[in-house]
Amino acid sequence: MSKSSSNGSLVPYVLCFVTLHLASPIFVANAKQGRHQESDRIIRLPGQPANITFSQYSGYVTVDKIAGRALFYWLIESPASEKPETKPLVLWLNGGPGCSSIAYGASEEVGPFRVSPDGKTLGLSPYAWNKVANLLFLDSPAGVGFSYSNTSFDMVTGDNRTAKDAYNFLKRWYERFPQYKNRPFYIAGESYAGHYIPELSQVIVRHNKGLKNPIINFRGFLLGNPLIDDYYDNIGTFEFWWNHGLISDSTYEALNKSCPYDSFLFPRIQCYRALENAYSEFGDINPYAIYDNPCNDFGTLINNLNMPLPWKFRGNDQCIVKYTKVYMNNPDVQKALHANITQLPHPWMTCSEVIRSSWTDSPKSMLPIFKELIAAGHRLWVFSGDTDAVLPLTATRYSLKALNLKNITDWYAWYDKQKVGGWSQVHEGLTYVTVRGAGHEVPLGRPRLALTLFHHFLKNKNLPSSPSKH
């Protein structure tokens, strides 16, 4: 081609040929992407309310062809009246590790649908986050929810591969949904996503370095009741247990002696025994929201006895998803979601015990990543439900204090209309918010306050410090 173009008489012809040659594959590729996107469109979910005005898509993105690893996603866009093309994209991740974002984030917390007690019909949440953003839910890693792998040893995984797979998912998902390229992108989630989200954010930021207009236009993250740093989270958690009268003085002393430096996921035998004493003193409470009723489903309690640490001692919130579990195991629902259930070795589950029990790597601290992201100018917000005993606000406050950030706004009460919604403090590069009366899953227990928080996060605007007149 280059030799021919050196001949002046052939230049017009060659340029014309090159233009046509390049345009054709682009057109074909875009058409193929459009067809693939359209094949993922959800026409209607069983039991879905009438007059839904937002578009939904779901399906699989392969992240490793050789191993046959594919991650399942569910995209729920903003209603047509809210102009979804103008709204940012927010990826939601639940933690565990091993728990489904479809089960918790989409179906119980921030998504628009709630499964009715009949397990067949859906209601609408008035506080769904897709009112202000397009929501992308991801079952991660492979082996969680509807995500799968054709390689059995892929169930042995950890933080490192989870972040890499999530990044590969995003790259390929954006090719399927090119309308989202370059649009503001945020990540939100809770619990062990306190690892997932900073780690994925770091991968994105490092790949974006030097790019003027990155396809994955990462702006920041929003973390709820997260696992951040093993040491600070441990001492803060034990302090919360003691201050709220859940454990004795002697158990508190034993925990502080045996457990501060232990991994959240892999405690040593001395720490295990101290945790066992603490667990016996808790009594019949719900540690995910200590003033709410405990989960007394017999089957759930039996399963809880066999759960690996730390969940055995930190509670089980499976009761909140029991209707969702029935709904998602309906073959008609799976068909509507384009879920390839034949690839799964078991019925759909909200959390995978296999993934939980075979986790390999879990860094002791996310604080170095926080510092890297803050230095790069990204928006970091962290929030805590103040009745959570699993990863309580004292744990998070100790972890964030260790960042030694400059204080911008002093600790203050923020308001939802006439009532205090919680408290907040703004640091240079990070905003911290507590949500009054909320447990581990803040959008589940206090959905209105959570939506207010999310709206302010997207605007990067401090929560109101005084009651409104309306």
MIROGU-701478 format. One record per residue (C-alpha): residue number from 0; residue in one letter; x, y, z. Coordinates in Angstrom, 3 decimals. Layout:
% residues N
ATOM; NUM; A; X; Y; Z
...
***
This chain:
% residues 470
ATOM; 0; M; 0.000; 0.000; 0.000
ATOM; 1; S; 2.751; 2.466; 0.919
ATOM; 2; K; 4.704; 1.666; -2.259
ATOM; 3; S; 1.670; 2.288; -4.420
ATOM; 4; S; 0.897; 5.557; -2.715
ATOM; 5; S; 4.308; 6.939; -3.696
ATOM; 6; N; 3.069; 7.075; -7.296
ATOM; 7; G; 1.307; 10.408; -7.732
ATOM; 8; S; -1.131; 9.096; -10.312
ATOM; 9; L; -2.416; 6.482; -7.861
ATOM; 10; V; -2.798; 8.685; -4.746
ATOM; 11; P; -6.451; 9.736; -5.297
ATOM; 12; Y; -7.432; 6.150; -5.965
ATOM; 13; V; -5.475; 4.756; -3.020
ATOM; 14; L; -6.836; 7.342; -0.583
ATOM; 15; C; -10.356; 6.572; -1.687
ATOM; 16; F; -9.673; 2.869; -1.312
ATOM; 17; V; -8.189; 3.320; 2.168
ATOM; 18; T; -11.179; 5.354; 3.309
ATOM; 19; L; -13.621; 2.706; 2.170
ATOM; 20; H; -11.463; -0.087; 3.547
ATOM; 21; L; -11.357; 1.461; 7.032
ATOM; 22; A; -14.974; 2.538; 7.152
ATOM; 23; S; -16.389; -0.871; 6.396
ATOM; 24; P; -14.945; -2.759; 9.402
ATOM; 25; I; -15.906; 0.080; 11.746
ATOM; 26; F; -19.455; -0.015; 10.464
ATOM; 27; V; -19.567; -3.791; 10.787
ATOM; 28; A; -18.090; -3.675; 14.297
ATOM; 29; N; -20.557; -1.056; 15.486
ATOM; 30; A; -23.426; -2.977; 13.985
ATOM; 31; K; -22.221; -6.156; 15.683
ATOM; 32; Q; -21.894; -4.363; 19.017
ATOM; 33; G; -25.369; -2.928; 18.612
ATOM; 34; R; -26.823; -6.360; 17.927
ATOM; 35; H; -25.006; -7.839; 20.927
ATOM; 36; Q; -26.258; -5.024; 23.143
ATOM; 37; E; -29.789; -5.472; 21.870
ATOM; 38; S; -29.670; -9.225; 22.484
ATOM; 39; D; -28.943; -8.412; 26.155
ATOM; 40; R; -32.031; -6.229; 26.470
ATOM; 41; I; -34.521; -7.425; 29.095
ATOM; 42; I; -37.935; -7.314; 27.486
ATOM; 43; R; -39.893; -7.960; 30.649
ATOM; 44; L; -39.197; -9.669; 33.961
ATOM; 45; P; -41.832; -12.057; 35.344
ATOM; 46; G; -44.070; -10.225; 37.783
ATOM; 47; Q; -42.715; -6.843; 36.718
ATOM; 48; P; -45.022; -3.852; 37.352
ATOM; 49; A; -46.640; -2.209; 34.350
ATOM; 50; N; -45.485; 1.046; 32.771
ATOM; 51; I; -41.760; 0.701; 33.485
ATOM; 52; T; -40.011; 3.585; 31.729
ATOM; 53; F; -36.378; 2.550; 32.126
ATOM; 54; S; -34.351; 0.181; 29.974
ATOM; 55; Q; -32.649; -2.930; 31.353
ATOM; 56; Y; -29.946; -5.202; 29.978
ATOM; 57; S; -28.287; -8.298; 31.386
ATOM; 58; G; -25.978; -11.073; 30.280
ATOM; 59; Y; -22.402; -12.265; 30.297
ATOM; 60; V; -19.011; -10.832; 29.473
ATOM; 61; T; -16.165; -13.315; 29.113
ATOM; 62; V; -13.080; -12.220; 31.043
ATOM; 63; D; -10.899; -15.268; 30.349
ATOM; 64; K; -11.577; -17.306; 27.205
ATOM; 65; I; -9.090; -20.071; 28.020
ATOM; 66; A; -10.507; -20.755; 31.494
ATOM; 67; G; -14.066; -19.997; 30.386
ATOM; 68; R; -14.629; -17.351; 33.054
ATOM; 69; A; -17.660; -15.159; 32.435
ATOM; 70; L; -19.117; -12.476; 34.693
ATOM; 71; F; -22.827; -11.706; 34.833
ATOM; 72; Y; -24.097; -8.126; 34.816
ATOM; 73; W; -27.421; -6.309; 35.085
ATOM; 74; L; -27.648; -2.746; 33.762
ATOM; 75; I; -30.623; -0.685; 34.934
ATOM; 76; E; -30.773; 2.723; 33.318
ATOM; 77; S; -32.478; 5.864; 34.564
ATOM; 78; P; -36.112; 6.424; 33.560
ATOM; 79; A; -36.653; 8.035; 30.176
ATOM; 80; S; -38.036; 11.171; 31.854
ATOM; 81; E; -34.694; 11.631; 33.650
ATOM; 82; K; -32.716; 11.578; 30.372
ATOM; 83; P; -30.467; 8.566; 31.056
ATOM; 84; E; -28.056; 9.682; 28.336
ATOM; 85; T; -27.098; 12.600; 30.594
ATOM; 86; K; -26.617; 10.528; 33.756
ATOM; 87; P; -23.344; 8.993; 34.971
ATOM; 88; L; -22.674; 5.263; 35.114
ATOM; 89; V; -22.276; 3.712; 38.582
ATOM; 90; L; -20.944; 0.201; 39.104
ATOM; 91; W; -22.265; -1.438; 42.292
ATOM; 92; L; -20.299; -4.226; 43.983
ATOM; 93; N; -21.258; -6.273; 47.012
ATOM; 94; G; -18.591; -8.000; 49.035
ATOM; 95; G; -18.505; -11.136; 51.115
ATOM; 96; P; -16.196; -12.133; 49.566
ATOM; 97; G; -18.536; -14.320; 47.579
ATOM; 98; C; -21.860; -12.456; 47.730
ATOM; 99; S; -23.961; -11.503; 44.723
ATOM; 100; S; -24.516; -7.875; 43.754
ATOM; 101; I; -27.698; -9.027; 42.008
ATOM; 102; A; -28.964; -10.515; 45.278
ATOM; 103; Y; -28.157; -7.616; 47.573
ATOM; 104; G; -27.411; -4.351; 45.761
ATOM; 105; A; -29.874; -4.768; 42.896
ATOM; 106; S; -32.696; -6.626; 44.642
ATOM; 107; E; -32.592; -5.405; 48.246
ATOM; 108; E; -30.784; -2.076; 48.377
ATOM; 109; V; -30.339; 0.392; 45.515
ATOM; 110; G; -32.097; -1.197; 42.524
ATOM; 111; P; -35.683; -0.325; 41.561
ATOM; 112; F; -37.329; -3.735; 42.155
ATOM; 113; R; -38.221; -5.556; 45.366
ATOM; 114; V; -39.406; -9.167; 45.359
ATOM; 115; S; -42.773; -9.630; 47.054
ATOM; 116; P; -43.289; -12.302; 49.765
ATOM; 117; D; -44.915; -14.560; 47.163
ATOM; 118; G; -41.523; -14.846; 45.465
ATOM; 119; K; -43.195; -14.211; 42.094
ATOM; 120; T; -44.039; -10.530; 41.742
ATOM; 121; L; -41.996; -7.336; 41.920
ATOM; 122; G; -42.740; -4.017; 43.553
ATOM; 123; L; -40.988; -0.687; 43.001
ATOM; 124; S; -38.782; 1.101; 45.484
ATOM; 125; P; -39.443; 4.858; 45.721
ATOM; 126; Y; -35.786; 5.349; 46.685
ATOM; 127; A; -34.053; 3.522; 43.837
ATOM; 128; W; -30.686; 4.981; 42.873
ATOM; 129; N; -31.422; 4.749; 39.156
ATOM; 130; K; -33.429; 7.936; 39.632
ATOM; 131; V; -30.121; 9.822; 39.494
ATOM; 132; A; -27.691; 7.432; 37.762
ATOM; 133; N; -27.474; 4.451; 35.437
ATOM; 134; L; -26.699; 1.407; 37.593
ATOM; 135; L; -24.471; -1.506; 36.601
ATOM; 136; F; -24.542; -4.505; 38.951
ATOM; 137; L; -21.820; -7.155; 38.662
ATOM; 138; D; -21.636; -10.649; 40.150
ATOM; 139; S; -17.937; -10.948; 40.963
ATOM; 140; P; -15.767; -13.000; 41.056
ATOM; 141; A; -16.620; -16.018; 38.868
ATOM; 142; G; -18.566; -18.526; 40.949
ATOM; 143; V; -20.716; -15.830; 42.586
ATOM; 144; G; -24.398; -15.495; 41.670
ATOM; 145; F; -24.885; -16.167; 37.969
ATOM; 146; S; -21.189; -15.716; 37.117
ATOM; 147; Y; -19.304; -18.903; 36.305
ATOM; 148; S; -16.110; -20.561; 35.166
ATOM; 149; N; -15.616; -23.744; 33.152
ATOM; 150; T; -12.426; -24.423; 35.122
ATOM; 151; S; -13.016; -25.932; 38.551
ATOM; 152; F; -9.868; -24.552; 40.218
ATOM; 153; D; -11.034; -21.027; 39.308
ATOM; 154; M; -13.158; -21.198; 42.455
ATOM; 155; V; -9.904; -20.707; 44.359
ATOM; 156; T; -9.412; -16.991; 43.933
ATOM; 157; G; -8.640; -13.780; 45.799
ATOM; 158; D; -8.363; -9.995; 45.681
ATOM; 159; N; -5.780; -9.778; 42.924
ATOM; 160; R; -7.571; -11.794; 40.263
ATOM; 161; T; -10.951; -10.348; 41.238
ATOM; 162; A; -9.687; -6.838; 40.440
ATOM; 163; K; -8.112; -7.909; 37.150
ATOM; 164; D; -11.243; -9.773; 36.037
ATOM; 165; A; -13.457; -6.823; 36.943
ATOM; 166; Y; -11.236; -4.516; 34.882
ATOM; 167; N; -11.332; -6.897; 31.904
ATOM; 168; F; -15.092; -7.050; 32.283
ATOM; 169; L; -15.367; -3.264; 32.109
ATOM; 170; K; -13.142; -2.988; 29.036
ATOM; 171; R; -15.227; -5.500; 27.128
ATOM; 172; W; -18.539; -4.221; 28.476
ATOM; 173; Y; -17.762; -0.737; 27.171
ATOM; 174; E; -17.232; -2.219; 23.705
ATOM; 175; R; -20.711; -3.683; 23.932
ATOM; 176; F; -22.147; -0.388; 25.246
ATOM; 177; P; -20.103; 2.299; 23.437
ATOM; 178; Q; -22.616; 5.018; 24.369
ATOM; 179; Y; -21.110; 4.946; 27.874
ATOM; 180; K; -17.539; 5.531; 26.762
ATOM; 181; N; -15.965; 8.671; 28.307
ATOM; 182; R; -19.044; 9.287; 30.460
ATOM; 183; P; -18.438; 10.002; 34.187
ATOM; 184; F; -18.014; 6.660; 35.951
ATOM; 185; Y; -18.168; 5.877; 39.674
ATOM; 186; I; -18.003; 2.719; 41.767
ATOM; 187; A; -20.141; 2.122; 44.863
ATOM; 188; G; -20.610; -0.776; 47.249
ATOM; 189; E; -20.199; -2.032; 50.777
ATOM; 190; S; -18.539; -4.453; 53.200
ATOM; 191; Y; -15.736; -6.518; 51.591
ATOM; 192; A; -16.149; -4.257; 48.562
ATOM; 193; G; -13.963; -2.051; 50.755
ATOM; 194; H; -11.258; -4.173; 49.129
ATOM; 195; Y; -12.834; -4.763; 45.716
ATOM; 196; I; -13.503; -1.106; 44.972
ATOM; 197; P; -10.162; 0.536; 45.891
ATOM; 198; E; -8.302; -2.285; 44.145
ATOM; 199; L; -10.366; -1.982; 40.950
ATOM; 200; S; -10.110; 1.813; 41.123
ATOM; 201; Q; -6.342; 1.577; 41.328
ATOM; 202; V; -6.183; -0.693; 38.265
ATOM; 203; I; -8.365; 1.725; 36.266
ATOM; 204; V; -6.416; 4.818; 37.341
ATOM; 205; R; -3.078; 3.257; 36.477
ATOM; 206; H; -4.312; 2.158; 33.041
ATOM; 207; N; -5.760; 5.642; 32.456
ATOM; 208; K; -2.515; 7.413; 33.323
ATOM; 209; G; -1.533; 9.785; 30.524
ATOM; 210; L; -4.859; 9.476; 28.684
ATOM; 211; K; -6.640; 12.772; 28.010
ATOM; 212; N; -10.047; 11.257; 27.362
ATOM; 213; P; -10.181; 7.776; 28.928
ATOM; 214; I; -12.934; 5.383; 27.921
ATOM; 215; I; -13.444; 4.376; 31.556
ATOM; 216; N; -13.765; 7.907; 32.870
ATOM; 217; F; -13.310; 7.078; 36.556
ATOM; 218; R; -14.207; 9.939; 38.893
ATOM; 219; G; -14.314; 8.326; 42.340
ATOM; 220; F; -15.947; 5.838; 44.685
ATOM; 221; L; -18.562; 5.571; 47.446
ATOM; 222; L; -17.960; 2.930; 50.138
ATOM; 223; G; -20.399; 1.799; 52.831
ATOM; 224; N; -19.394; 0.032; 56.079
ATOM; 225; P; -16.217; -1.166; 54.367
ATOM; 226; L; -13.331; -3.387; 55.359
ATOM; 227; I; -10.362; -1.023; 54.993
ATOM; 228; D; -7.502; -1.937; 57.324
ATOM; 229; D; -7.278; -5.116; 59.419
ATOM; 230; Y; -5.567; -3.530; 62.426
ATOM; 231; Y; -7.670; -0.373; 62.730
ATOM; 232; D; -10.872; -2.173; 61.815
ATOM; 233; N; -10.197; -4.810; 64.472
ATOM; 234; I; -9.574; -2.415; 67.348
ATOM; 235; G; -12.528; -0.261; 66.293
ATOM; 236; T; -14.842; -3.256; 66.028
ATOM; 237; F; -13.933; -4.601; 69.460
ATOM; 238; E; -14.404; -1.132; 70.931
ATOM; 239; F; -17.893; -0.935; 69.392
ATOM; 240; W; -18.817; -4.344; 70.813
ATOM; 241; W; -17.650; -3.324; 74.290
ATOM; 242; N; -19.157; 0.186; 74.224
ATOM; 243; H; -22.534; -1.227; 73.199
ATOM; 244; G; -22.516; -3.814; 75.946
ATOM; 245; L; -22.274; -6.806; 73.618
ATOM; 246; I; -19.195; -8.316; 75.315
ATOM; 247; S; -17.635; -8.487; 78.770
ATOM; 248; D; -14.561; -6.640; 79.977
ATOM; 249; S; -12.538; -9.864; 79.982
ATOM; 250; T; -13.518; -10.748; 76.410
ATOM; 251; Y; -12.693; -7.211; 75.298
ATOM; 252; E; -9.248; -7.560; 76.849
ATOM; 253; A; -8.753; -10.969; 75.225
ATOM; 254; L; -9.721; -9.641; 71.797
ATOM; 255; N; -7.338; -6.705; 72.091
ATOM; 256; K; -4.571; -9.071; 73.206
ATOM; 257; S; -5.098; -11.800; 70.594
ATOM; 258; C; -6.670; -10.232; 67.501
ATOM; 259; P; -5.576; -6.685; 66.570
ATOM; 260; Y; -2.996; -7.768; 63.996
ATOM; 261; D; -4.978; -10.707; 62.648
ATOM; 262; S; -6.453; -10.841; 59.182
ATOM; 263; F; -10.177; -10.220; 58.961
ATOM; 264; L; -10.521; -13.375; 56.838
ATOM; 265; F; -7.803; -15.579; 58.314
ATOM; 266; P; -7.589; -15.203; 62.126
ATOM; 267; R; -5.144; -17.373; 64.077
ATOM; 268; I; -6.311; -19.918; 66.643
ATOM; 269; Q; -5.817; -17.540; 69.621
ATOM; 270; C; -7.968; -14.915; 67.919
ATOM; 271; Y; -10.479; -17.579; 66.903
ATOM; 272; R; -11.004; -18.531; 70.545
ATOM; 273; A; -11.429; -14.903; 71.620
ATOM; 274; L; -13.970; -14.377; 68.852
ATOM; 275; E; -15.785; -17.521; 69.965
ATOM; 276; N; -16.147; -16.076; 73.465
ATOM; 277; A; -17.441; -12.811; 72.030
ATOM; 278; Y; -19.953; -14.667; 69.874
ATOM; 279; S; -21.288; -16.579; 72.870
ATOM; 280; E; -21.863; -13.278; 74.710
ATOM; 281; F; -23.718; -11.573; 71.862
ATOM; 282; G; -26.889; -13.509; 72.536
ATOM; 283; D; -29.671; -13.707; 69.969
ATOM; 284; I; -29.115; -10.414; 68.158
ATOM; 285; N; -28.692; -9.296; 64.571
ATOM; 286; P; -25.079; -8.069; 64.404
ATOM; 287; Y; -25.755; -6.455; 61.008
ATOM; 288; A; -28.208; -4.076; 62.739
ATOM; 289; I; -28.077; -4.573; 66.476
ATOM; 290; Y; -31.477; -3.019; 67.249
ATOM; 291; D; -33.327; -4.981; 64.557
ATOM; 292; N; -34.810; -8.449; 64.966
ATOM; 293; P; -32.375; -11.327; 64.435
ATOM; 294; C; -32.615; -13.768; 61.560
ATOM; 295; N; -34.438; -16.761; 63.035
ATOM; 296; D; -34.944; -18.821; 59.898
ATOM; 297; F; -34.089; -22.387; 60.970
ATOM; 298; G; -32.306; -23.307; 57.754
ATOM; 299; T; -30.235; -20.137; 57.896
ATOM; 300; L; -29.223; -20.802; 61.502
ATOM; 301; I; -28.110; -24.334; 60.641
ATOM; 302; N; -26.038; -23.020; 57.722
ATOM; 303; N; -24.546; -20.350; 59.964
ATOM; 304; L; -23.037; -23.013; 62.214
ATOM; 305; N; -21.026; -24.307; 59.260
ATOM; 306; M; -19.891; -20.937; 57.973
ATOM; 307; P; -16.158; -20.146; 57.895
ATOM; 308; L; -14.715; -17.254; 59.830
ATOM; 309; P; -15.333; -14.400; 60.082
ATOM; 310; W; -19.013; -14.842; 59.215
ATOM; 311; K; -19.662; -17.430; 61.902
ATOM; 312; F; -18.896; -14.807; 64.537
ATOM; 313; R; -20.098; -11.762; 62.703
ATOM; 314; G; -23.592; -12.887; 61.845
ATOM; 315; N; -25.627; -13.861; 58.823
ATOM; 316; D; -28.092; -11.671; 56.930
ATOM; 317; Q; -29.528; -14.336; 54.628
ATOM; 318; C; -33.086; -13.704; 55.843
ATOM; 319; I; -33.291; -10.426; 53.943
ATOM; 320; V; -32.849; -12.186; 50.609
ATOM; 321; K; -35.097; -15.217; 51.093
ATOM; 322; Y; -37.778; -13.924; 48.675
ATOM; 323; T; -35.137; -12.920; 46.147
ATOM; 324; K; -33.659; -16.419; 46.345
ATOM; 325; V; -37.025; -17.939; 45.358
ATOM; 326; Y; -37.488; -15.443; 42.525
ATOM; 327; M; -34.008; -15.841; 41.014
ATOM; 328; N; -34.331; -19.632; 40.990
ATOM; 329; N; -37.438; -19.384; 38.796
ATOM; 330; P; -36.493; -20.686; 35.307
ATOM; 331; D; -38.651; -18.003; 33.667
ATOM; 332; V; -36.767; -15.297; 35.549
ATOM; 333; Q; -33.439; -16.782; 34.553
ATOM; 334; K; -34.555; -16.898; 30.931
ATOM; 335; A; -35.651; -13.250; 31.040
ATOM; 336; L; -32.271; -12.282; 32.538
ATOM; 337; H; -30.356; -14.317; 29.926
ATOM; 338; A; -28.742; -16.248; 32.805
ATOM; 339; N; -27.030; -19.436; 31.654
ATOM; 340; I; -27.984; -21.549; 34.640
ATOM; 341; T; -26.677; -24.722; 32.961
ATOM; 342; Q; -23.146; -23.450; 33.589
ATOM; 343; L; -23.672; -23.371; 37.351
ATOM; 344; P; -22.965; -26.474; 39.462
ATOM; 345; H; -25.775; -25.605; 41.858
ATOM; 346; P; -29.003; -23.595; 42.134
ATOM; 347; W; -28.602; -19.825; 42.224
ATOM; 348; M; -27.323; -18.716; 45.629
ATOM; 349; T; -27.002; -15.296; 47.227
ATOM; 350; C; -23.491; -16.059; 48.514
ATOM; 351; S; -20.993; -18.754; 47.572
ATOM; 352; E; -19.539; -20.729; 50.469
ATOM; 353; V; -17.006; -22.241; 48.037
ATOM; 354; I; -15.635; -18.803; 47.166
ATOM; 355; R; -15.675; -17.677; 50.785
ATOM; 356; S; -13.836; -20.710; 52.114
ATOM; 357; S; -11.178; -20.821; 49.360
ATOM; 358; W; -10.164; -17.137; 49.272
ATOM; 359; T; -6.404; -16.861; 48.818
ATOM; 360; D; -5.168; -13.275; 49.109
ATOM; 361; S; -6.496; -10.373; 51.156
ATOM; 362; P; -4.118; -7.442; 51.755
ATOM; 363; K; -4.078; -6.145; 55.312
ATOM; 364; S; -4.725; -2.532; 54.334
ATOM; 365; M; -6.335; -0.456; 51.607
ATOM; 366; L; -4.934; 2.780; 53.047
ATOM; 367; P; -2.015; 2.990; 50.577
ATOM; 368; I; -4.519; 2.816; 47.706
ATOM; 369; F; -6.670; 5.493; 49.353
ATOM; 370; K; -3.624; 7.763; 49.494
ATOM; 371; E; -2.765; 7.086; 45.852
ATOM; 372; L; -6.310; 7.879; 44.682
ATOM; 373; I; -6.558; 11.007; 46.830
ATOM; 374; A; -3.249; 12.256; 45.461
ATOM; 375; A; -4.573; 11.716; 41.934
ATOM; 376; G; -7.560; 13.959; 42.723
ATOM; 377; H; -10.365; 11.400; 42.742
ATOM; 378; R; -13.551; 11.750; 44.796
ATOM; 379; L; -13.673; 9.405; 47.790
ATOM; 380; W; -16.708; 9.186; 50.068
ATOM; 381; V; -17.100; 6.645; 52.874
ATOM; 382; F; -20.223; 6.114; 54.953
ATOM; 383; S; -21.308; 4.007; 57.942
ATOM; 384; G; -24.615; 2.794; 59.251
ATOM; 385; D; -24.257; 3.424; 62.977
ATOM; 386; T; -25.973; 0.234; 64.255
ATOM; 387; D; -23.710; -2.188; 62.376
ATOM; 388; A; -21.557; -4.451; 64.567
ATOM; 389; V; -19.945; -6.331; 61.649
ATOM; 390; L; -17.855; -3.419; 60.335
ATOM; 391; P; -18.945; -0.612; 62.656
ATOM; 392; L; -18.393; 3.113; 62.406
ATOM; 393; T; -15.638; 3.042; 65.061
ATOM; 394; A; -13.666; 0.633; 62.858
ATOM; 395; T; -13.991; 2.927; 59.855
ATOM; 396; R; -13.186; 6.057; 61.842
ATOM; 397; Y; -9.954; 4.547; 63.172
ATOM; 398; S; -8.955; 3.473; 59.655
ATOM; 399; L; -9.674; 6.863; 58.093
ATOM; 400; K; -7.960; 8.712; 60.938
ATOM; 401; A; -4.772; 6.835; 60.071
ATOM; 402; L; -4.698; 8.656; 56.714
ATOM; 403; N; -3.836; 11.888; 58.601
ATOM; 404; L; -5.822; 14.030; 56.181
ATOM; 405; K; -6.246; 17.757; 56.586
ATOM; 406; N; -9.635; 18.660; 58.046
ATOM; 407; I; -11.831; 20.901; 55.860
ATOM; 408; T; -15.183; 20.810; 57.677
ATOM; 409; D; -15.545; 19.892; 61.348
ATOM; 410; W; -17.778; 17.064; 62.510
ATOM; 411; Y; -21.407; 18.167; 62.165
ATOM; 412; A; -24.953; 16.805; 62.195
ATOM; 413; W; -26.522; 16.600; 58.735
ATOM; 414; Y; -30.260; 16.855; 58.168
ATOM; 415; D; -32.934; 15.132; 56.166
ATOM; 416; K; -35.669; 17.776; 56.143
ATOM; 417; Q; -36.360; 18.395; 59.866
ATOM; 418; K; -34.503; 15.410; 61.318
ATOM; 419; V; -30.867; 14.554; 61.869
ATOM; 420; G; -29.902; 12.011; 59.226
ATOM; 421; G; -26.450; 11.368; 60.670
ATOM; 422; W; -23.109; 13.086; 61.042
ATOM; 423; S; -20.347; 14.034; 58.641
ATOM; 424; Q; -16.809; 15.332; 58.406
ATOM; 425; V; -15.055; 16.575; 55.288
ATOM; 426; H; -11.320; 16.055; 54.872
ATOM; 427; E; -9.021; 17.098; 52.089
ATOM; 428; G; -9.703; 14.414; 49.496
ATOM; 429; L; -12.267; 12.402; 51.461
ATOM; 430; T; -15.750; 12.860; 52.922
ATOM; 431; Y; -17.028; 10.662; 55.749
ATOM; 432; V; -20.731; 10.296; 56.579
ATOM; 433; T; -22.662; 8.318; 59.177
ATOM; 434; V; -26.298; 7.346; 58.645
ATOM; 435; R; -28.414; 7.391; 61.760
ATOM; 436; G; -30.214; 4.174; 62.611
ATOM; 437; A; -28.828; 2.239; 59.640
ATOM; 438; G; -27.136; -1.136; 59.814
ATOM; 439; H; -24.568; -2.846; 57.621
ATOM; 440; E; -26.664; -2.438; 54.452
ATOM; 441; V; -27.479; 1.264; 54.731
ATOM; 442; P; -29.760; 1.482; 51.654
ATOM; 443; L; -31.767; -1.470; 52.991
ATOM; 444; G; -32.469; -0.033; 56.425
ATOM; 445; R; -32.579; 3.691; 55.619
ATOM; 446; P; -33.330; 3.898; 51.871
ATOM; 447; R; -34.377; 7.539; 51.812
ATOM; 448; L; -31.279; 8.714; 53.670
ATOM; 449; A; -29.113; 6.545; 51.426
ATOM; 450; L; -30.565; 8.121; 48.280
ATOM; 451; T; -29.963; 11.597; 49.733
ATOM; 452; L; -26.370; 10.612; 50.468
ATOM; 453; F; -25.881; 9.188; 46.959
ATOM; 454; H; -27.320; 12.304; 45.320
ATOM; 455; H; -24.932; 14.537; 47.267
ATOM; 456; F; -21.997; 12.279; 46.440
ATOM; 457; L; -22.680; 12.563; 42.705
ATOM; 458; K; -22.820; 16.345; 43.021
ATOM; 459; N; -19.796; 16.340; 45.360
ATOM; 460; K; -21.844; 18.558; 47.632
ATOM; 461; N; -21.753; 18.480; 51.437
ATOM; 462; L; -24.857; 17.141; 53.146
ATOM; 463; P; -27.093; 19.908; 54.628
ATOM; 464; S; -26.003; 21.133; 58.057
ATOM; 465; S; -29.371; 22.603; 59.034
ATOM; 466; P; -33.036; 21.559; 58.794
ATOM; 467; S; -34.917; 22.504; 55.649
ATOM; 468; K; -38.099; 24.557; 55.875
ATOM; 469; H; -40.090; 22.192; 53.653
***
